Amino acid sequence: MNKKLYIYVFFGLIASGKSTLARAWADRHGLFCYNSDVVRKDLAGTTAAHSRQDSFDQGIYSKEFSRKTYSALLEKAKGDLTRGDSVVLDASYQSRKERQRVRELAARYKAQVLFILCACPEQEMKRRMEERARDPQAISDGRWEIYLQQKDTFEAPDECEPSEIFQISTMAPTQTLIDQMEQAISEKI
């Protein structure tokens, strides 16, 4: 009997806690986790911790390069699904179009998509961005001015069915959040 396949998509605005939760979820379930910042920088031929100060919609953050990044994420997910493994994707997935591309991939592999929308208060996001700016090993290049522009262009996931989306505030400790997710997701699948 084939096991059920899942694509867990951790998404949301910059510094919403999606990467921390995605990694913790993947670790708990023994899954590969693909982070858009790592994939983007790999495509650009640089290391993950190499800071890029490109402006919103410029350089490796342009629409064209972002599309390339999201296509690479789907290719990585496809590899896992082909092997019969579920997968975790970690990216802003701010457009309905990119979320639909995940659904299409899932349909081809008869996988279920679960979108996990991560959120926290703006004050906490700003604090996290300031903390990351001081960390030379930080992967994300997200800055406050980028966040403000991203917030204006983020398309609410109102196309998502209740059975495929879970929203979580990332203000609690990671282990508490993972336990909450286990409970909530078990009710959806």
Number of C-alpha atoms within 10 A of each C-alpha: 3 5 9 13 18 20 23 24 25 28 24 27 22 26 27 26 24 26 25 14 22 27 20 17 24 18 12 10 12 12 17 19 24 23 22 22 22 18 19 23 20 13 15 14 9 13 14 19 16 14 17 16 13 14 14 18 15 13 15 21 19 14 13 12 17 17 14 16 25 21 15 17 22 19 13 17 23 20 12 18 21 10 8 16 19 25 24 24 28 24 22 25 24 18 13 16 11 16 20 14 14 23 17 14 19 20 12 10 15 14 20 19 24 23 25 22 23 24 21 17 11 14 9 16 20 17 13 17 22 15 11 18 17 9 11 10 12 15 20 22 19 24 20 16 10 15 19 14 12 19 13 8 11 15 14 12 16 9 11 15 11 11 14 15 20 18 15 19 13 21 15 11 9 15 12 12 18 17 12 13 18 12 11 14 16 9 9 12 12
